[in-house]
Amino acid sequence: MSSFRLKKQLWRRWRRWKKALWVGTACAVLIICAWSGMRMSEDISRLLTGSMSAAEQTFAELNDRASGGDILLPEQVSAVFEQEDQKEQASNQGNADSLIKVIADSGLSRKVHYKTTYVCDEEIRNVPQAMSPKELQFLIAEHSDWQGKIGPEGDVWLERNVNDLSPSCKKEAYIGIDNEGNLTLYKGPPKREEALKTFFQIDIGTMKSALPEKMWWQLQGGIRVQDIDEYNSVLSTFSDYARDNAEAM
């Protein structure tokens, strides 16, 4: 008799536990569905209010074709997501291919110049000996991330932009103020007066009232910047006191 009662109690507990498990699972499913619905609503809202990218426009066109009864191949769908990257690569490759064709058609050997433009300076490196058309073709292919062109004298120029200070700037760059109150990038301390770039004119009165006096003396002597982070930090600090901004207030 006790054995029967024990089995009955275990059976009841099992049913209660199974019911609780089912309810918990159902709640979890409802929460996931609700969350998915919110995410979907946000995506739909973004698509309705924002402009479509080229890939999204192409996908919409393919979707219209599918709705009209056309067969939408898997290759067409996957191509949509690669379209923008392919266009950018094709643009760069098109530039290189055009340059290579001009060089090959001319049959001339040419000198090569490398030009790197930094945020503070530019560097030009010249190859002393002229290169044959075949050598130039290999060179341009190896430097696919550079922009190539033929200069007025027929030389080949490979150019690129780098969001950083040049090696020489990292060794000697200072940001200071000139005699007219312009925030200026110098090669060496401002007293040497070797200005590389002028940024904007500072409202000195407003700046002196807002910043510690020590900052003003540092600016007059020149603030050393050794990398792009320090460069941007100094510009950001003093941009609030640019004269144009002050006059607009």
N, C-alpha and C positions, 0 to 999 in steps of 0.2 A: 504493500500500500504506500509506504513512504517512497519507494522507488518510482511509483506511478506519479505521485504528486511532484516529485523532483523533476521528472521529465516534462510534466505539464507546465511547471514554472519556467523551465528553460525554454520551452517552446514559445511561451508568452513574451519572454524577454527578447527572444530572437525576432519575433514579429515587430515588437516596439522598436528595436534597433534598426531593422530593415526599413521600417517606415520613416524613422528619423533620417537615415541615410538617403532615402529617396527624396525627402523634402529638402535636405541640404543640397543635393545635386541639382534639383529643380531651381532652387534659389540662385545657385551659382550660374546656371545657364541663363536665367533671366537677367542677372547682372551683366554678364558678358554681352548679351544681345543689346541691352540698353546702352552700354558703353560703345559698342560698335555702331549703334544708331546715331549716337552723338558725334562720333568721329566722321561718320558718313555725312551728317548734316553739315559739319564744319567744312568738309571737302567740297560739298556741293555749293555751299555759300561762297567759298573762295573762288570756285570756277565761275560762278555767276557774277561776282563783283569784280574780279581781277581780269586782266587781259591774258589771253591765251598765248603760250609760247608757240614757236613754230612746230614743235613736236605735237603739242596738244591740238593745234589746228589740223595737222595732218591726220591725227588719230580720229578727230571728229569727222573729217571727210571720209575716211575709211569706214567709220561707223555708219554714216549716211548711206554709203554704197551697200553695206551689209543689210541695212534696213530696207533698201530698195530691191533686195532679192539677189544682189551680186554675191558671189562666193568670196569670202574673206579668207585668204590663205594665211597660215601661221607665219610664213616668211614676211608677209606684209606687216603684220602686227609687230613682230620683233624689230623690223626695220625702223619703225616709228621712234623707238626709244634710242636708236643709235644715230638718228638723222642729224642732230645738231653737232655731235662730235665729228661725224663724217664731213659735214659742211666746213667746219673749221679746219680739219686736216686737209680737205681738198683745196681750200683757199691757200694755205701755206704751200702745199705741194704744187698748186698751179703757178704760184710765183716762182718757185724753184725750177719747174719744168720750162717756163717761158725763158728764164735767164739762161738755163742750160742750152736751150735751142738757139738763142742768139749767139752764144759763145761758140757752139758747134758750127753754126752756119758761117760765122766770120772766119773761122780757122786761125785766129790770131792768139798769140801768147799775150798774157796780161799780168800786170802787177796786182797784188791783193792787199787790201787794207782792212783791218778789223777795228770797228768803232763801237765802244761800249759807253753808253750814256747813263750816268748815275744821277741821283737826286741833287748832288752838289757839284758835279764835275763830269768831264768826259775824258776817255782815254782812247788814243789811236795807236795801233800797233801795225807797222808796215812790214810786209814780207819783202826782203831785199831783191830777190830774183823773180823775174817774170815766170809764170806757170803756163804750161801748154793747155790747150782746150780739154784734153782728156784729164789732166791733173785737176783742172778747175771743176770739171764735172764731179769728180770724186770728192773734192773739197766741199762743194755746195751740198752734196748729198749728205755728207757727214755733219754739216751744220744746219740741219733742217729747222732748228729753232731760231735761227738768225734770219733777218730780212736781207736779201741780196739785191744789188742793183749795179748798174754800170755808170760810173761817174763821167763828168764832162770830158775828161782826158782819156776815156776808154778803160780806166782801171776798174777792177771789181771791188765793190765795197760790201762787206758783211757787217750788219749793224744789229744791235740789240739794246734794250732798255733794262736796267737793273734797279729794283727798288731798294737801294742801299747806298751807303757812303762809299766813295772810291777808296782804294787802299791809301792813297796820299792824303785824302781828307781824314781818314781815321787816325793818321799820324799827327796832323797839324790843324784840324778844324776848330775854330772858335766862333761862337755867336756873340756879337756885341752890338754897340750902338754907335752910329757915326755922328758927325757934327751937326747934322740936320735932324737928328732924332729917329733915323731909320734903323730898324732892326736888320742887321747885316751878318752874312756869313763871311768869315775871314780865313785866309790861309795864314796861320800863325796868330799871335795876339793882335788886337785892333790897332795898337800903336804902330805896327808895321804898315798898316793901311793897304794890305793886299786883299781887297774885297773880291769875293767870288760871286756873291749873289745878294741882292737887296730884297727883303720881304715886304715890309710895310712900315709906315711911320707910326711911332708910338705917341700916345697922349701922355707925356711925361708927368704932368700934374696929377692926373688920375692914377697913374701907376704908383707914384711916390706915396700917395695917400692910402693906397690899398695894400701895398707890399712892404715888407720890412726894409729898412734902409740898407741892410746888408745886401739884399738882392740887387739894389740899384748900383752899389759899388762893384759887385760881381759883374754886372752887365757892362759897366764902363771898362773894366779890365779884361773882359772877355770870358765867356763860359765855355769851358772845354767840352766838346762832344766827340765821342769815340765810336759811336755806332748809331744805327738808325733809330733805336728806341730813345736814346738821349736826345738826338736831333728833334724828333717829333715831340718829346716832352717839353723841351725849351720853347719850341714854336707854339705849342698849346698853351703854355703858361702866359706868354706875352701877347697872344692873339686877342685876349680879352681887352687889351688896352690899345688896340690898333685905332688910329685917329678916325678912320671912317666909321668904325663901330661906335666910338664915343660921340661923334657928331650926330649920329642917327638917333641917339637916346634922347 
